[in-house]
Amino acid sequence: MERRTLGATGLDVGAVGLGCMPMSWAYSTSQQRGDRSLRAVHAALDTGVSLLDTADMYGPFTNELLLGRVLRQRRADAFVATKCGLLVGDGHIVANGRPSYVRRACDASLRRLQTDVIDLYQLHRADPEVPVEETWGAMAELVTAGKVRALGWCAVGAHGARRGGSRDLYDGTIRRLERVQQVFPVSTVQAELSVWSPEALARLLPWCAARGVGFLAAMPLGNGFLTGTLTPGGGFEPDDPRARHPRFTAEMMAANQPLVAGLRRVAERHGGAAAGVTPAQVALAWTLAQGRHVVPVPGTKRECWAVENARAAALALTARDLAEISALPPARGSWD
């Protein structure tokens, strides 16, 4: 697989990463199987994927424990990215950015992951009760201590920014990033980016490019919609976040089918099903084409999808392909 360099510190990873959250948290929880998820991780590593993205809150804790079983055998093949800063309670999630918590959280993640060092430690969310410089400073101390190699920032999703009333969806994120950059370098920013959620292209992605900061594209398959495998009105399990997502009502899924149809047309030009090219791979290739500092991190718990996603790194879209995708209608059913 093609390799990409993230951040000024030269983090070297496969061009496509693996989001591990669905293996232990949120999406279709009745289908989560530990052994099947382990096979998915091993298959991804076998294809050249190296970046494994997790967090202590996924499960909570069980996702890191799952990856620890893989890392015990294949630490040299993996680039471990985990997160701290969110605590899961009974029916709620709260931010915790206190330095003492950050230190304890890192040590606990190291134990669960069965590793001596975390390659990329990301702040999941800033704590409104703690100056972000204090949180980031504690994370920087972990780098000095040799427990962490680099630091990353997770941006609030586009819908959260809209609910906050911001005119620029990532205005608050950029302000905080500029503050923490004065404390310790930001190596990566993780934020949503896909064909149906391209908001980061306006300011956040250029901000990263101008400063040598890597960009981890979260949800590059639009929560599964861009794969073309979801049926409008098919329904979701009650604890699946898509059951409450305004773009996943039967009406909106039907209205947004032109996006999938456009990706499918591009896939057909590259050989389609006969050549093993899918709409999902086109969506990931589009994300890869947004910059050499971009690494999409599609989430899955199935071996077949992990392999399919990894193979998107070999799909080179033409200028015609990219123009056609750019001309697709914007997704409907957002939080506007």
PEVEN-V75372 format. One record per residue. N is the residue number from 0. RES is the residue in three letters. PSI is psi in whole degrees, -180 to 180 (* if undefined). BURIAL is 1 if it has 24 or more other C-alpha atoms within 12 Angstrom, else 0. Layout:
# PEVEN-V75372
N_RES_PSI_BURIAL ; N_RES_PSI_BURIAL
This chain:
# PEVEN-V75372
0_MET_145_1 ; 1_GLU_144_1 ; 2_ARG_149_1 ; 3_ARG_150_1 ; 4_THR_127_1 ; 5_LEU_125_1 ; 6_GLY_163_1 ; 7_ALA_-20_0 ; 8_THR_-2_0 ; 9_GLY_42_0 ; 10_LEU_122_1 ; 11_ASP_121_1 ; 12_VAL_162_1 ; 13_GLY_150_1 ; 14_ALA_-26_1 ; 15_VAL_133_1 ; 16_GLY_-175_1 ; 17_LEU_117_1 ; 18_GLY_120_1 ; 19_CYS_-5_1 ; 20_MET_-46_1 ; 21_PRO_-18_1 ; 22_MET_-23_1 ; 23_SER_1_1 ; 24_TRP_138_1 ; 25_ALA_-95_1 ; 26_TYR_121_1 ; 27_SER_64_1 ; 28_THR_-26_0 ; 29_SER_-17_0 ; 30_GLN_5_0 ; 31_GLN_123_1 ; 32_ARG_124_0 ; 33_GLY_-48_1 ; 34_ASP_-40_0 ; 35_ARG_-40_0 ; 36_SER_-39_1 ; 37_LEU_-41_1 ; 38_ARG_-37_1 ; 39_ALA_-42_1 ; 40_VAL_-46_1 ; 41_HIS_-41_1 ; 42_ALA_-41_1 ; 43_ALA_-46_1 ; 44_LEU_-37_1 ; 45_ASP_-29_0 ; 46_THR_-5_1 ; 47_GLY_-5_1 ; 48_VAL_138_1 ; 49_SER_-37_1 ; 50_LEU_115_1 ; 51_LEU_116_1 ; 52_ASP_121_1 ; 53_THR_-169_1 ; 54_ALA_153_1 ; 55_ASP_-27_1 ; 56_MET_-16_1 ; 57_TYR_110_1 ; 58_GLY_-62_1 ; 59_PRO_156_1 ; 60_PHE_-29_1 ; 61_THR_-27_1 ; 62_ASN_-42_1 ; 63_GLU_-39_1 ; 64_LEU_-40_1 ; 65_LEU_-49_1 ; 66_LEU_-31_1 ; 67_GLY_-33_1 ; 68_ARG_-32_1 ; 69_VAL_-46_1 ; 70_LEU_-29_1 ; 71_ARG_-29_0 ; 72_GLN_-30_0 ; 73_ARG_40_1 ; 74_ARG_-36_1 ; 75_ALA_-21_0 ; 76_ASP_-12_1 ; 77_ALA_149_1 ; 78_PHE_112_1 ; 79_VAL_119_1 ; 80_ALA_117_1 ; 81_THR_179_1 ; 82_LYS_157_1 ; 83_CYS_170_1 ; 84_GLY_-8_1 ; 85_LEU_135_1 ; 86_LEU_135_1 ; 87_VAL_121_0 ; 88_GLY_-163_0 ; 89_ASP_92_0 ; 90_GLY_12_0 ; 91_HIS_162_0 ; 92_ILE_131_0 ; 93_VAL_152_0 ; 94_ALA_146_1 ; 95_ASN_109_1 ; 96_GLY_17_1 ; 97_ARG_134_1 ; 98_PRO_-40_1 ; 99_SER_-38_0 ; 100_TYR_-43_0 ; 101_VAL_-43_1 ; 102_ARG_-45_1 ; 103_ARG_-39_0 ; 104_ALA_-40_1 ; 105_CYS_-47_1 ; 106_ASP_-40_1 ; 107_ALA_-39_1 ; 108_SER_-41_1 ; 109_LEU_-41_1 ; 110_ARG_-45_1 ; 111_ARG_-38_1 ; 112_LEU_-9_1 ; 113_GLN_49_1 ; 114_THR_160_1 ; 115_ASP_-17_1 ; 116_VAL_144_1 ; 117_ILE_126_1 ; 118_ASP_-41_1 ; 119_LEU_116_1 ; 120_TYR_120_1 ; 121_GLN_142_1 ; 122_LEU_114_1 ; 123_HIS_-48_1 ; 124_ARG_146_1 ; 125_ALA_141_1 ; 126_ASP_119_1 ; 127_PRO_-15_0 ; 128_GLU_-5_0 ; 129_VAL_128_0 ; 130_PRO_130_0 ; 131_VAL_-27_1 ; 132_GLU_-33_1 ; 133_GLU_-43_1 ; 134_THR_-48_1 ; 135_TRP_-35_1 ; 136_GLY_-39_1 ; 137_ALA_-37_1 ; 138_MET_-38_1 ; 139_ALA_-35_1 ; 140_GLU_-31_1 ; 141_LEU_-33_1 ; 142_VAL_-46_1 ; 143_THR_-35_0 ; 144_ALA_-7_0 ; 145_GLY_10_0 ; 146_LYS_-21_1 ; 147_VAL_143_1 ; 148_ARG_-36_1 ; 149_ALA_162_1 ; 150_LEU_143_1 ; 151_GLY_162_1 ; 152_TRP_134_1 ; 153_CYS_122_1 ; 154_ALA_149_1 ; 155_VAL_139_1 ; 156_GLY_163_1 ; 157_ALA_-40_1 ; 158_HIS_-34_1 ; 159_GLY_-39_0 ; 160_ALA_-39_1 ; 161_ARG_-44_0 ; 162_ARG_-28_0 ; 163_GLY_-7_0 ; 164_GLY_13_0 ; 165_SER_137_0 ; 166_ARG_-38_0 ; 167_ASP_124_0 ; 168_LEU_-27_1 ; 169_TYR_24_1 ; 170_ASP_-48_1 ; 171_GLY_-38_1 ; 172_THR_-46_1 ; 173_ILE_-38_1 ; 174_ARG_-44_0 ; 175_ARG_-39_1 ; 176_LEU_-40_1 ; 177_GLU_-30_1 ; 178_ARG_-48_0 ; 179_VAL_-24_1 ; 180_GLN_-27_1 ; 181_GLN_-17_0 ; 182_VAL_-48_0 ; 183_PHE_144_1 ; 184_PRO_139_1 ; 185_VAL_120_1 ; 186_SER_-35_1 ; 187_THR_154_1 ; 188_VAL_131_1 ; 189_GLN_127_1 ; 190_ALA_160_1 ; 191_GLU_135_1 ; 192_LEU_123_1 ; 193_SER_174_1 ; 194_VAL_-33_1 ; 195_TRP_-1_1 ; 196_SER_74_1 ; 197_PRO_14_1 ; 198_GLU_-33_1 ; 199_ALA_-18_1 ; 200_LEU_-26_1 ; 201_ALA_-53_0 ; 202_ARG_-38_0 ; 203_LEU_-46_1 ; 204_LEU_-45_1 ; 205_PRO_-35_1 ; 206_TRP_-45_1 ; 207_CYS_-45_1 ; 208_ALA_-39_1 ; 209_ALA_-20_0 ; 210_ARG_9_1 ; 211_GLY_29_1 ; 212_VAL_131_1 ; 213_GLY_154_1 ; 214_PHE_117_1 ; 215_LEU_113_1 ; 216_ALA_105_1 ; 217_ALA_151_1 ; 218_MET_47_1 ; 219_PRO_-12_1 ; 220_LEU_18_1 ; 221_GLY_49_1 ; 222_ASN_29_1 ; 223_GLY_-15_1 ; 224_PHE_-40_1 ; 225_LEU_-5_1 ; 226_THR_-21_1 ; 227_GLY_12_1 ; 228_THR_-4_0 ; 229_LEU_138_1 ; 230_THR_126_0 ; 231_PRO_129_0 ; 232_GLY_2_0 ; 233_GLY_-20_0 ; 234_GLY_162_0 ; 235_PHE_159_1 ; 236_GLU_151_0 ; 237_PRO_-34_0 ; 238_ASP_4_0 ; 239_ASP_125_0 ; 240_PRO_-22_0 ; 241_ARG_-19_1 ; 242_ALA_-19_0 ; 243_ARG_7_0 ; 244_HIS_128_1 ; 245_PRO_-15_0 ; 246_ARG_-2_1 ; 247_PHE_17_1 ; 248_THR_157_1 ; 249_ALA_-39_1 ; 250_GLU_-47_0 ; 251_MET_-35_0 ; 252_MET_-38_1 ; 253_ALA_-40_1 ; 254_ALA_-28_0 ; 255_ASN_8_1 ; 256_GLN_-29_1 ; 257_PRO_-29_1 ; 258_LEU_-46_1 ; 259_VAL_-41_1 ; 260_ALA_-39_1 ; 261_GLY_-42_1 ; 262_LEU_-37_1 ; 263_ARG_-37_1 ; 264_ARG_-43_1 ; 265_VAL_-42_1 ; 266_ALA_-41_1 ; 267_GLU_-36_0 ; 268_ARG_-25_1 ; 269_HIS_17_1 ; 270_GLY_-16_0 ; 271_GLY_-150_0 ; 272_ALA_-35_0 ; 273_ALA_-31_0 ; 274_ALA_4_0 ; 275_GLY_23_0 ; 276_VAL_126_1 ; 277_THR_163_1 ; 278_PRO_-36_1 ; 279_ALA_-42_1 ; 280_GLN_-36_1 ; 281_VAL_-43_1 ; 282_ALA_-41_1 ; 283_LEU_-39_1 ; 284_ALA_-36_1 ; 285_TRP_-44_1 ; 286_THR_-44_1 ; 287_LEU_-32_1 ; 288_ALA_-7_1 ; 289_GLN_-4_1 ; 290_GLY_150_1 ; 291_ARG_-13_1 ; 292_HIS_8_1 ; 293_VAL_132_1 ; 294_VAL_112_1 ; 295_PRO_145_1 ; 296_VAL_74_1 ; 297_PRO_139_1 ; 298_GLY_142_1 ; 299_THR_161_1 ; 300_LYS_10_1 ; 301_ARG_137_1 ; 302_GLU_-44_1 ; 303_CYS_-40_0 ; 304_TRP_-35_1 ; 305_ALA_-42_1 ; 306_VAL_-44_1 ; 307_GLU_-45_1 ; 308_ASN_-42_1 ; 309_ALA_-38_1 ; 310_ARG_-12_1 ; 311_ALA_-22_1 ; 312_ALA_-22_1 ; 313_ALA_-2_1 ; 314_LEU_114_1 ; 315_ALA_112_1 ; 316_LEU_144_1 ; 317_THR_170_0 ; 318_ALA_-37_0 ; 319_ARG_-43_0 ; 320_ASP_-49_1 ; 321_LEU_-39_1 ; 322_ALA_-40_0 ; 323_GLU_-40_1 ; 324_ILE_-40_1 ; 325_SER_-27_1 ; 326_ALA_-4_0 ; 327_LEU_149_1 ; 328_PRO_145_0 ; 329_PRO_152_0 ; 330_ALA_145_1 ; 331_ARG_161_1 ; 332_GLY_30_0 ; 333_SER_-168_0 ; 334_TRP_13_0 ; 335_ASP_*_0
